[in-house]
Amino acid sequence: MTSATIRLASPTALERGLRRLAESLTRYVDHRIAVRAERREIALDMLREQHARRHDPRALDMALLTLGSRPRP
């Protein structure tokens, strides 16, 4: 009776395999989420950089005035 109880309490080979498969899938999905998050962060940084690079249309006029030239018409 004791040996039957011990055998029923331990996971079967199929259950161990399924657990291993589930752990592998979890690692894979976590890795994909991390890669996507990193890519998204890089894209957001690039977008912020592009927005910061937009020039003020009056900047050229101000630069010309500091050099002593007339502004553009």
N, C-alpha and C positions, 0 to 999 in steps of 0.2 A: 504494500500500500504506500509506503514511503517513497519508493523509487518511482511510482506512477505520479505522485504529486510533484516530485522534483522535476521529472521530465516535462510535465505540463506547464510548469512555471517558467522554464527557460524558453527563449525564442527559438523557433525552428529555423532551418537554413533559409527558407524562403523569406521569413520575417527579417532575418539578419541582412539578406540581400536587398530587400525592399528598404530597410533603414539606411543601408549604405547608398542606395540609389537616391533616396530622398536627401541625404546629406550632400551628395555630389550635386544634385540639382539646386539645392539651396546655395551652395558655394558659387555655382555658375551664375545664378540669378543675382546674387549679391555683387559679384564681380561686374556683371553687365550694368547694374544700377550705378555702381561707382564709376564706371567708364563713361556712361551717359552724363552723370553729374559733372564729371571733370570736363567733358566736351562742352556742356552747357555753360560752365563757368568761363571757359576760354572764349566761347562765342560772346558771352555778355561782356567780358573784358574788352574784346575787339570792338564791340558795338559802342561801349563807353568811350573808347579811344577815338573812334571815328566821330562821335558827337563832339568830343572835346576839340578835335582838329578843325571843326567848321569855323571858317573865318568870318569875322565881322566885316560887312561890306564897307564900313567907314574906316577900317584899319588902314587901308592903303592911303586914303585921303589924309588921315592923321600923320602917317609916316612921311608923306610928301610935304605936309606943312612943317614938320620938324626939320626937314632938310632945306626949307626955305623956298620950296617950289609951290606953284599954285595947285589947288585941288582940281580934280577932274571935273569936267562940266556935268 
